Amino acid sequence: MYQFILSDSCQRKETGRTHLPFCEIQRNQRTEGKASLGGIKMNLAEYTFIVFGEEYHYNPLGVVRSLGEAGIHPDVIAYGGREHVVSSSRYVNETHHVKTVEDGYDILMRYYRNPERKAFVIACDDLVNDCLDAHYDDLREYFWFNNAGEQGRLEHFQNKEVLSELAVKCGAKVPRSWHVNRGEVPDDIEYPVLTKPLTSYEGWKSDYYVCNTETELRSAYLKIKGEQLLLQSYIQKKNEYSVDGIVYNHGNDVFISVETEYTYLLPDYYSMSMVHRTFQNKEIQNFLNKMFRAIGFEGIFSIDMLIDENDEKWFLEINFRNSAWSYASTKLGMNLPVLWAEGMITGKIPEDARKEVPDNYIALTEKMDFNLRVRKHHQISFLQWLKEVKNADCLYVWDRHDLVPVFWTWMSPLGRMINKIKGTGA
């Protein structure tokens, strides 16, 4: 049971608000700010923005900071954690802590439906995106959110097999795949293969395995939670490639802010250090124009590709929601949440929206980088890690203007460890 916290000094001008047993509401006291929107003449601070995602993740934290730095104080619907990482940001107006994503949907419908002015909902993970897509018909009159124009259409294209087939039609190279039930081994399979969840579900990111033999594949099946998946030919990668951007006007207008490659590779995870560059790839632009027009997508997005040893790019997936890396675009003067909002309202974005990216612009997810390269794989020393943090152009946790989330990010794991030790009597 969550405590319902409501400060008298921050009361909303609403009537009929009732106590919800699954929801805790937390408000930060602050004054309203005007949006500094870099060429955008409208005042987006007059609109309601809701950031919807996990409490303990730098993805929604980056969105909150992107909006806050533009003078917009968003409300947050946060699930999945006792740590107050996102909700403690100085830019947050009001936070709803909920147990499940569906509880968060109930919050949207109960408190934010305004037929006179739509609110913006920015989904920061696939579970939230799936929920909004499943309730598209109920939400569409009151909210702007990532969508494909009809209920369930995003879920259809989030199926990796469906998306790969469309990618081939639109001109991309896609690794050979086999659609299987868990435990099934195709007769014509060629190793090595990558196990790949067909759709997103709780814990789906842990179901990726590289299997070089049938024995390894059958061993992976014992750990995989999904019932259906793709077995995809494993491409020996030289690097990974991604782009971030926005789409508006029902898939007809695509703006790409940056292209990204990693500065190092890991055997079992993606890198936490990346170099961003000015996007100039017309082939990728044309490919995405075709993809989004066919899907009818609107929203913030990213795509992932592999670069093989011959420098060929292989399509992997589209993330139909805000990327964890999108805050770097904000730091580079291309604030994707703000640009997307204007695109949805006016049907266009400023002509000077695109900015040149400085050479060798490095962004670093410092906390996860520390966990992976210093603690787990022992690839670099603590001192080398500190040097890379100091030299990075963009950090996803540290912000000297917004320090409380930094404290929660670094201290919460220590607190959990101490509580665990106390619980065992050690």
C-alpha positions as CSV (number, residue, x, y, z in Angstrom):
1,M,0.0,0.0,0.0
2,Y,1.5,3.3,-1.1
3,Q,1.0,6.5,0.9
4,F,-0.9,9.3,-0.8
5,I,1.2,12.5,-0.5
6,L,-0.4,15.7,-1.4
7,S,1.1,19.1,-0.4
8,D,-1.5,21.8,0.3
9,S,0.8,24.4,-1.3
10,C,0.8,22.4,-4.6
11,Q,-2.9,21.6,-5.0
12,R,-4.1,21.3,-8.6
13,K,-7.0,23.2,-9.8
14,E,-9.1,20.1,-10.2
15,T,-12.1,18.6,-8.5
16,G,-13.1,15.1,-7.9
17,R,-9.6,13.7,-7.2
18,T,-9.9,10.5,-5.1
19,H,-7.5,8.4,-3.2
20,L,-6.0,5.5,-5.3
21,P,-4.6,2.6,-3.2
22,F,-2.0,1.7,-5.8
23,C,-0.7,5.2,-6.4
24,E,1.6,7.6,-4.5
25,I,1.7,11.2,-5.7
26,Q,4.7,13.3,-5.0
27,R,5.0,17.0,-5.9
28,N,8.0,19.2,-6.2
29,Q,7.4,22.9,-5.5
30,R,8.6,25.2,-8.2
31,T,7.6,28.2,-10.3
32,E,6.5,27.9,-13.9
33,G,9.1,28.6,-16.6
34,K,8.9,29.8,-20.2
35,A,10.2,27.4,-22.7
36,S,13.4,28.4,-24.5
37,L,12.9,26.5,-27.6
38,G,15.6,27.5,-30.1
39,G,13.5,29.0,-32.9
40,I,10.1,27.7,-31.8
41,K,7.8,30.6,-31.4
42,M,5.0,28.7,-29.5
43,N,5.0,28.3,-25.7
44,L,5.1,24.6,-25.1
45,A,5.2,25.2,-21.4
46,E,1.5,25.8,-21.6
47,Y,1.0,22.1,-22.5
48,T,1.1,19.2,-20.1
49,F,3.9,16.7,-20.6
50,I,3.9,13.3,-18.9
51,V,7.0,11.2,-18.9
52,F,6.1,7.5,-18.4
53,G,8.8,4.9,-17.5
54,E,10.8,3.1,-15.0
55,E,11.8,5.1,-11.9
56,Y,15.4,3.8,-11.8
57,H,16.4,4.4,-15.5
58,Y,18.4,7.1,-17.2
59,N,16.0,7.0,-20.2
60,P,13.1,8.9,-18.6
61,L,15.6,10.9,-16.6
62,G,17.1,12.2,-19.9
63,V,13.6,13.1,-21.2
64,V,12.8,15.0,-17.9
65,R,16.0,16.9,-18.2
66,S,15.5,17.6,-21.9
67,L,12.0,19.1,-21.2
68,G,13.3,20.9,-18.0
69,E,16.1,22.6,-19.9
70,A,13.5,23.9,-22.3
71,G,11.5,25.5,-19.5
72,I,8.9,22.7,-19.3
73,H,8.3,20.9,-16.0
74,P,6.8,17.5,-16.8
75,D,4.7,15.2,-14.7
76,V,6.1,11.7,-14.2
77,I,4.4,8.3,-14.0
78,A,7.0,6.0,-12.6
79,Y,6.9,2.3,-11.9
80,G,9.3,-0.4,-10.9
81,G,11.5,0.8,-8.0
82,R,11.8,2.4,-4.6
83,E,14.7,4.6,-5.7
84,H,13.7,8.1,-6.5
85,V,16.0,8.6,-9.5
86,V,13.7,10.2,-12.1
87,S,11.2,11.7,-9.7
88,S,13.9,13.5,-7.7
89,S,14.9,15.6,-10.7
90,R,14.6,19.3,-10.0
91,Y,12.6,19.6,-13.3
92,V,9.7,17.4,-12.3
93,N,6.4,19.0,-11.4
94,E,4.5,16.0,-10.1
95,T,5.2,12.3,-9.7
96,H,2.8,9.4,-9.7
97,H,4.4,6.2,-8.3
98,V,2.5,3.1,-9.5
99,K,3.0,-0.6,-9.2
100,T,2.3,-1.5,-12.8
101,V,2.2,0.0,-16.3
102,E,-1.6,-0.6,-16.4
103,D,-1.9,1.4,-13.1
104,G,-0.1,4.2,-14.9
105,Y,-2.6,4.0,-17.7
106,D,-5.4,4.4,-15.2
107,I,-3.6,7.6,-13.9
108,L,-3.6,9.0,-17.4
109,M,-7.3,8.5,-17.9
110,R,-8.3,9.6,-14.5
111,Y,-6.3,12.8,-14.2
112,Y,-5.1,14.0,-17.6
113,R,-8.0,13.8,-20.0
114,N,-8.6,17.3,-21.3
115,P,-10.7,17.5,-24.4
116,E,-9.7,21.1,-25.0
117,R,-6.0,20.6,-25.1
118,K,-4.2,17.3,-25.6
119,A,-1.3,16.3,-23.3
120,F,1.9,14.8,-24.4
121,V,2.8,11.3,-23.1
122,I,6.5,10.2,-23.8
123,A,7.0,6.5,-23.4
124,C,10.4,5.5,-22.3
125,D,10.3,1.7,-22.6
126,D,8.6,-1.0,-24.7
127,L,6.1,-2.0,-21.9
128,V,4.7,1.5,-21.7
129,N,4.6,1.8,-25.5
130,D,2.7,-1.5,-25.7
131,C,0.2,-0.3,-23.2
132,L,-0.5,2.9,-25.0
133,D,-0.8,1.1,-28.3
134,A,-3.3,-1.3,-26.8
135,H,-5.4,1.6,-25.5
136,Y,-5.0,3.8,-28.6
137,D,-8.8,4.2,-29.2
138,D,-9.3,5.5,-25.7
139,L,-6.3,7.8,-25.6
140,R,-6.2,9.4,-29.1
141,E,-8.7,12.2,-28.4
142,Y,-6.8,13.4,-25.2
143,F,-3.1,12.7,-25.8
144,W,-0.2,12.8,-28.2
145,F,1.9,9.7,-27.9
146,N,3.9,7.3,-30.1
147,N,1.4,5.6,-32.4
148,A,0.8,4.0,-35.9
149,G,-2.6,5.4,-36.5
150,E,-4.8,2.5,-35.2
151,Q,-5.0,0.3,-32.1
152,G,-2.6,-2.6,-32.0
153,R,-0.7,-1.5,-35.1
154,L,2.5,-0.8,-33.3
155,E,2.4,-4.1,-31.6
156,H,2.1,-5.7,-35.0
157,F,5.3,-4.0,-36.3
158,Q,7.1,-4.6,-33.0
159,N,7.1,-8.3,-33.9
160,K,10.6,-8.8,-35.1
161,E,9.6,-11.1,-38.0
162,V,7.0,-8.7,-39.3
163,L,9.5,-5.8,-39.0
164,S,12.3,-7.7,-40.7
165,E,10.1,-8.6,-43.7
166,L,9.1,-4.9,-44.1
167,A,12.8,-3.8,-43.8
168,V,13.7,-6.2,-46.7
169,K,10.9,-4.7,-48.8
170,C,12.2,-1.2,-48.1
171,G,15.8,-2.1,-49.1
172,A,17.7,-3.1,-46.0
173,K,19.9,-6.1,-45.5
174,V,18.5,-8.4,-42.8
175,P,20.1,-11.6,-41.4
176,R,18.4,-14.9,-42.3
177,S,15.9,-15.9,-39.6
178,W,13.9,-18.9,-38.5
179,H,10.6,-18.4,-36.5
180,V,10.4,-21.1,-33.9
181,N,8.7,-22.2,-30.7
182,R,11.0,-22.4,-27.7
183,G,12.8,-25.8,-27.9
184,E,12.4,-26.2,-31.6
185,V,15.5,-26.7,-33.8
186,P,14.9,-26.2,-37.6
187,D,16.3,-28.9,-39.9
188,D,18.1,-26.3,-42.2
189,I,19.5,-24.1,-39.4
190,E,23.0,-22.8,-39.9
191,Y,25.2,-21.9,-36.9
192,P,26.1,-19.6,-35.3
193,V,22.7,-18.1,-34.5
194,L,21.3,-15.4,-32.2
195,T,18.2,-16.1,-30.2
196,K,15.9,-13.1,-30.5
197,P,12.6,-12.5,-28.7
198,L,9.7,-11.9,-31.2
199,T,8.1,-9.3,-29.0
200,S,8.9,-7.4,-25.7
201,Y,7.9,-8.9,-22.4
202,E,9.1,-8.8,-18.8
203,G,12.8,-9.8,-18.9
204,W,13.0,-10.1,-22.7
205,K,16.4,-8.4,-22.9
206,S,17.9,-11.5,-21.1
207,D,16.7,-13.9,-23.8
208,Y,19.5,-13.1,-26.3
209,Y,22.1,-15.8,-26.7
210,V,24.7,-16.5,-29.3
211,C,24.7,-20.3,-30.0
212,N,27.4,-22.0,-32.0
213,T,26.0,-25.5,-31.8
214,E,22.8,-27.3,-31.2
215,T,23.9,-28.2,-27.7
216,E,24.4,-24.5,-26.9
217,L,21.0,-23.7,-28.5
218,R,19.2,-26.3,-26.4
219,S,20.9,-25.1,-23.3
220,A,19.8,-21.5,-24.1
221,Y,16.2,-22.8,-24.5
222,L,16.3,-23.9,-20.8
223,K,16.8,-20.2,-19.8
224,I,14.7,-18.4,-22.3
225,K,11.3,-17.1,-21.0
226,G,9.6,-16.3,-24.3
227,E,7.4,-18.9,-26.0
228,Q,8.2,-17.9,-29.5
229,L,11.3,-16.3,-30.9
230,L,13.5,-15.8,-33.9
231,L,16.8,-17.7,-34.5
232,Q,18.8,-15.2,-36.5
233,S,22.1,-15.8,-38.4
234,Y,24.8,-14.3,-36.2
235,I,26.7,-11.6,-38.0
236,Q,30.3,-11.1,-36.8
237,K,30.2,-7.5,-36.0
238,K,32.8,-4.8,-36.4
239,N,30.6,-2.3,-34.6
240,E,27.0,-1.3,-34.0
241,Y,25.2,1.6,-35.6
242,S,22.2,3.5,-34.5
243,V,20.3,6.7,-35.3
244,D,17.9,8.8,-33.1
245,G,15.1,11.0,-34.4
246,I,11.4,11.9,-34.5
247,V,8.6,11.2,-37.0
248,Y,5.4,13.3,-37.4
249,N,2.6,13.8,-40.0
250,H,1.6,10.2,-39.9
251,G,5.0,8.9,-41.0
252,N,5.6,11.4,-43.8
253,D,8.2,13.6,-42.1
254,V,11.3,12.0,-40.5
255,F,14.0,14.1,-38.7
256,I,17.2,12.3,-37.7
257,S,19.4,14.1,-35.2
258,V,22.6,12.0,-34.9
259,E,24.2,8.7,-36.0
260,T,26.1,6.7,-33.4
261,E,28.7,4.0,-33.2
262,Y,30.2,2.5,-30.1
263,T,33.8,3.1,-28.9
264,Y,34.2,-0.5,-27.6
265,L,32.5,-3.8,-27.9
266,L,31.4,-6.3,-25.1
267,P,30.9,-10.0,-25.5
268,D,27.5,-10.1,-23.8
269,Y,26.1,-6.6,-23.8
270,Y,26.0,-3.4,-25.8
271,S,28.5,-0.7,-25.1
272,M,28.0,2.2,-22.8
273,S,30.4,4.6,-24.6
274,M,29.6,6.0,-28.0
275,V,30.6,8.5,-30.5
276,H,27.9,10.7,-32.1
277,R,28.2,12.2,-35.6
278,T,26.3,14.5,-37.9
279,F,23.8,12.3,-39.8
280,Q,24.5,12.4,-43.6
281,N,23.6,8.9,-44.8
282,K,21.0,9.4,-47.6
283,E,20.6,5.6,-48.0
284,I,19.5,5.2,-44.4
285,Q,17.3,8.3,-44.6
286,N,15.5,6.9,-47.7
287,F,15.1,3.5,-46.0
288,L,13.5,5.1,-42.9
289,N,11.3,7.3,-45.0
290,K,9.8,4.2,-46.6
291,M,9.6,2.3,-43.3
292,F,7.8,5.0,-41.4
293,R,5.5,5.9,-44.2
294,A,4.4,2.2,-44.6
295,I,3.9,1.9,-40.8
296,G,2.2,5.3,-40.4
297,F,4.4,5.9,-37.3
298,E,4.5,9.1,-35.2
299,G,6.8,9.5,-32.3
300,I,10.4,9.5,-31.0
301,F,12.4,6.6,-32.2
302,S,15.8,5.0,-32.7
303,I,17.1,2.2,-35.0
304,D,19.8,-0.4,-34.4
305,M,22.0,-1.9,-37.0
306,L,25.2,-4.1,-37.1
307,I,28.3,-3.2,-39.1
308,D,30.0,-6.3,-40.4
309,E,33.7,-6.8,-41.1
310,N,33.1,-5.5,-44.7
311,D,31.5,-2.3,-43.3
312,E,28.0,-3.5,-44.6
313,K,25.1,-2.4,-42.4
314,W,22.5,-5.0,-41.3
315,F,19.1,-4.0,-40.0
316,L,18.2,-5.2,-36.5
317,E,15.2,-3.3,-35.2
318,I,13.4,-0.1,-34.7
319,N,12.7,1.1,-31.2
320,F,9.3,2.8,-31.4
321,R,9.9,4.9,-28.4
322,N,12.4,7.3,-26.9
323,S,16.0,6.0,-26.9
324,A,18.2,5.8,-23.8
325,W,20.7,7.8,-25.9
326,S,18.4,10.6,-27.0
327,Y,19.6,13.1,-24.3
328,A,22.9,13.5,-26.2
329,S,20.8,15.1,-29.0
330,T,19.5,17.6,-26.5
331,K,23.0,18.4,-25.4
332,L,23.9,19.0,-29.1
333,G,21.0,21.5,-29.5
334,M,18.5,19.0,-31.0
335,N,15.9,18.5,-28.2
336,L,13.9,15.5,-29.6
337,P,11.0,15.7,-27.1
338,V,10.5,19.4,-27.8
339,L,11.0,19.0,-31.6
340,W,8.5,16.2,-31.7
341,A,5.9,18.1,-29.7
342,E,6.1,21.0,-32.2
343,G,5.9,18.7,-35.1
344,M,2.7,17.1,-33.7
345,I,1.1,20.5,-33.0
346,T,2.0,22.5,-36.1
347,G,3.0,19.8,-38.6
348,K,6.5,21.2,-39.0
349,I,9.7,21.9,-37.0
350,P,12.2,24.8,-37.3
351,E,14.2,25.0,-40.5
352,D,17.4,25.4,-38.4
353,A,16.6,22.3,-36.2
354,R,19.6,20.3,-37.5
355,K,22.9,21.1,-35.9
356,E,26.4,20.0,-36.8
357,V,27.9,17.5,-34.3
358,P,31.5,18.3,-33.2
359,D,34.2,15.8,-34.3
360,N,34.6,12.8,-31.9
361,Y,31.7,13.8,-29.7
362,I,31.7,11.2,-26.9
363,A,28.6,10.3,-24.8
364,L,29.0,7.9,-21.8
365,T,26.5,6.1,-19.6
366,E,28.9,6.3,-16.7
367,K,27.2,4.1,-14.1
368,M,26.6,1.2,-16.4
369,D,30.0,1.6,-18.0
370,F,31.5,1.3,-14.5
371,N,29.5,-1.8,-13.7
372,L,30.5,-3.5,-17.0
373,R,34.0,-2.5,-17.8
374,V,35.5,-1.9,-14.3
375,R,33.6,-4.4,-12.1
376,K,32.4,-7.2,-14.4
377,H,34.9,-7.5,-17.3
378,H,37.9,-5.7,-15.7
379,Q,38.7,-4.1,-19.0
380,I,39.8,-0.8,-17.6
381,S,41.0,0.5,-14.2
382,F,39.0,2.8,-12.0
383,L,41.4,5.6,-12.7
384,Q,41.1,5.1,-16.5
385,W,37.3,5.1,-16.1
386,L,37.5,8.4,-14.2
387,K,39.6,9.9,-16.9
388,E,37.0,8.8,-19.6
389,V,34.2,10.3,-17.5
390,K,36.0,13.5,-17.2
391,N,36.7,13.7,-21.0
392,A,33.2,12.7,-22.1
393,D,31.1,15.4,-23.8
394,C,27.8,14.1,-22.6
395,L,27.0,12.0,-19.4
396,Y,23.7,10.4,-18.9
397,V,23.6,10.5,-15.1
398,W,25.9,13.3,-13.9
399,D,24.4,16.8,-14.1
400,R,25.8,19.5,-11.8
401,H,22.4,21.4,-12.2
402,D,20.4,18.3,-11.2
403,L,22.3,16.4,-8.5
404,V,19.7,14.5,-6.5
405,P,19.2,11.9,-9.2
406,V,22.9,11.4,-9.3
407,F,22.9,10.6,-5.6
408,W,20.1,8.1,-6.0
409,T,21.7,6.4,-8.9
410,W,25.0,5.8,-7.2
411,M,23.8,5.3,-3.6
412,S,20.8,3.1,-4.0
413,P,22.7,-0.1,-4.9
414,L,24.9,0.5,-1.8
415,G,21.8,0.8,0.3
416,R,20.3,-2.4,-1.1
417,M,23.6,-4.2,-0.4
418,I,23.7,-3.0,3.2
419,N,20.0,-4.0,3.8
420,K,20.8,-7.4,2.3
421,I,23.7,-7.9,4.7
422,K,21.6,-6.8,7.7
423,G,18.9,-9.2,6.6
424,T,21.2,-12.2,6.6
425,G,22.8,-11.2,9.9
426,A,26.2,-10.9,8.3
